[in-house]
């Protein structure tokens, strides 16, 4: 069946918009790859255009400044990462769900804390072994956020959301200072991720990571946790 003139007119703008979005996505993917391979200082309109296979004019049309390009790349990266929700939050939420937001009874706390420990170690193993490029990007964007107020705000909003979740977990687990403990837990996760990336080891030292988290959770929650992972 032949398309009518009206059909052609209605689909043409949509096709042009889809093409623009595809071109924009290619440029943002190119920006992320440049950051991973050559660092943030290598992000320039000409370099992005060459990597993406587009004209320099197309790059400057979509992104007027380097700041705009970097902030857009951060948003694009986070949107892609969040297409699949964070397994750490999903699993911990499922673990805490039976308590309906109420404090975990003391009789259950050692078991729940041990399972949170196992989830944490498994999550970090996945992040450090399977998503090393994400950790490099995270380091680069966090460092760059001191230069750009808008990027700083986006980074801080994400960090505050993560800490808020951890506050609720610590509160439910009987922490006497949930805000303080959540901040320390968040900082510890970040330190373990970043130190592993910076060490350039081919594989993360999961025994050290487990021992570190075991000690932290035990001390912050006042619990004696089992050394071995739960089956």
SULBEL-V516244 format. One record per residue. N is the residue number from 1. RES is the residue in one small letter. SS is DSSP state (alpha for helix, beta for strand, coil for the rest). OMEGA is omega as a letter, one per 40 degrees, with the letter a starting at -180 (NA if undefined). NEAR is the number of other ideal C-beta (glycine too) atoms within 8 Angstrom. Layout:
BEGIN
n-><N,N>
res-><RES,RES>
ss-><SS,SS>
omega-><OMEGA,OMEGA>
near-><NEAR,NEAR>
END
This chain:
BEGIN
n-><1,2,3,4,5,6,7,8,9,10,11,12,13,14,15,16,17,18,19,20,21,22,23,24,25,26,27,28,29,30,31,32,33,34,35,36,37,38,39,40,41,42,43,44,45,46,47,48,49,50,51,52,53,54,55,56,57,58,59,60,61,62,63,64,65,66,67,68,69,70,71,72,73,74,75,76,77,78,79,80,81,82,83,84,85,86,87,88,89,90,91,92,93,94,95,96,97,98,99,100,101,102,103,104,105,106,107,108,109,110,111,112,113,114,115,116,117,118,119,120,121,122,123,124,125,126,127,128,129,130,131,132,133,134,135,136,137,138,139,140,141,142,143,144,145,146,147,148,149,150,151,152,153,154,155,156,157,158,159,160,161,162,163,164,165,166,167,168,169,170,171,172,173,174,175,176,177,178,179,180,181,182,183,184,185,186,187,188,189,190,191,192,193,194,195,196,197,198,199,200,201,202,203,204,205,206,207,208,209,210,211,212,213,214,215,216,217,218,219,220,221,222,223,224,225,226,227,228,229,230,231>
res-><x,x,x,x,x,x,x,x,x,x,x,x,x,x,x,x,x,x,x,x,x,x,x,x,x,x,x,x,x,x,x,x,x,x,x,x,x,x,x,x,x,x,x,x,x,x,x,x,x,x,x,x,x,x,x,x,x,x,x,x,x,x,x,x,x,x,x,x,x,x,x,x,x,x,x,x,x,x,x,x,x,x,x,x,x,x,x,x,x,x,x,x,x,x,x,x,x,x,x,x,x,x,x,x,x,x,x,x,x,x,x,x,x,x,x,x,x,x,x,x,x,x,x,x,x,x,x,x,x,x,x,x,x,x,x,x,x,x,x,x,x,x,x,x,x,x,x,x,x,x,x,x,x,x,x,x,x,x,x,x,x,x,x,x,x,x,x,x,x,x,x,x,x,x,x,x,x,x,x,x,x,x,x,x,x,x,x,x,x,x,x,x,x,x,x,x,x,x,x,x,x,x,x,x,x,x,x,x,x,x,x,x,x,x,x,x,x,x,x,x,x,x,x,x,x,x,x,x,x,x,x>
ss-><coil,coil,coil,coil,alpha,alpha,alpha,alpha,alpha,alpha,alpha,alpha,alpha,alpha,alpha,alpha,alpha,alpha,alpha,alpha,alpha,alpha,alpha,alpha,alpha,alpha,alpha,alpha,alpha,alpha,alpha,alpha,alpha,alpha,alpha,alpha,alpha,alpha,coil,alpha,alpha,alpha,coil,coil,alpha,alpha,alpha,alpha,alpha,alpha,alpha,alpha,coil,coil,coil,alpha,alpha,alpha,alpha,alpha,alpha,alpha,coil,coil,coil,alpha,alpha,alpha,alpha,alpha,alpha,alpha,alpha,alpha,alpha,alpha,alpha,alpha,alpha,alpha,alpha,coil,coil,coil,coil,coil,alpha,alpha,alpha,alpha,alpha,alpha,alpha,alpha,alpha,alpha,alpha,coil,coil,coil,coil,coil,coil,coil,coil,alpha,alpha,alpha,alpha,alpha,alpha,alpha,alpha,alpha,alpha,alpha,alpha,alpha,alpha,alpha,alpha,alpha,alpha,alpha,alpha,alpha,alpha,alpha,alpha,alpha,coil,alpha,alpha,alpha,alpha,alpha,alpha,alpha,alpha,alpha,alpha,alpha,alpha,alpha,coil,coil,coil,coil,alpha,alpha,alpha,alpha,alpha,alpha,alpha,alpha,alpha,alpha,alpha,alpha,alpha,alpha,alpha,alpha,alpha,alpha,alpha,alpha,alpha,alpha,alpha,alpha,coil,coil,coil,coil,coil,alpha,alpha,alpha,alpha,alpha,alpha,alpha,alpha,alpha,alpha,alpha,alpha,alpha,alpha,alpha,alpha,alpha,alpha,alpha,alpha,alpha,alpha,coil,coil,coil,coil,coil,coil,alpha,alpha,alpha,alpha,alpha,alpha,alpha,alpha,alpha,alpha,alpha,alpha,alpha,alpha,alpha,alpha,coil,coil,coil,coil,coil,coil,coil,coil,coil,coil>
omega-><a,i,i,i,i,i,a,a,a,a,a,i,i,i,i,i,i,i,i,i,i,i,i,i,i,i,i,i,i,i,i,a,i,i,a,a,a,i,a,a,a,a,i,a,a,i,i,i,a,a,a,a,i,i,i,i,i,a,a,i,a,a,a,a,i,i,i,a,a,i,i,i,i,i,i,i,a,i,i,a,a,i,i,a,a,a,i,a,i,a,i,i,i,i,a,a,a,a,i,i,i,i,i,i,a,a,a,a,i,a,a,i,i,i,i,i,i,i,a,a,i,i,a,i,i,a,a,a,a,a,a,i,i,i,i,i,i,i,a,a,i,i,a,a,i,a,a,a,a,i,i,i,i,i,a,i,i,a,a,i,i,a,i,i,a,i,a,i,a,i,a,a,i,i,i,i,a,a,i,a,i,i,i,i,i,a,a,i,a,a,i,i,a,a,i,i,a,a,i,i,i,i,i,i,a,i,i,i,i,a,a,a,i,a,a,a,i,a,a,a,i,a,i,a,i,a,a,i,i,i,NA>
near-><2,3,6,6,5,6,8,9,8,8,9,8,8,8,8,8,8,8,8,8,8,8,12,9,9,11,17,12,10,11,14,12,9,13,15,8,6,6,6,9,5,10,13,7,11,8,10,15,13,7,9,12,5,9,6,8,6,11,16,9,5,8,11,4,6,9,9,9,15,15,12,11,13,12,9,12,13,10,8,7,8,8,5,4,6,6,8,9,9,9,10,11,8,7,10,11,7,4,9,5,5,6,8,12,6,6,4,8,13,10,8,12,14,11,10,13,13,10,12,12,13,8,11,14,11,10,11,13,9,6,9,9,7,10,14,11,12,9,10,11,13,8,8,11,12,5,5,10,5,8,15,10,8,13,12,9,8,9,9,8,8,9,11,9,9,12,11,10,12,14,9,12,13,10,10,4,6,11,7,7,13,14,9,10,13,12,8,11,10,8,8,12,13,10,8,13,12,6,6,4,7,2,5,10,8,9,6,7,14,11,8,10,13,11,8,11,15,12,7,11,13,6,9,4,11,6,4,4,6,8,2>
END
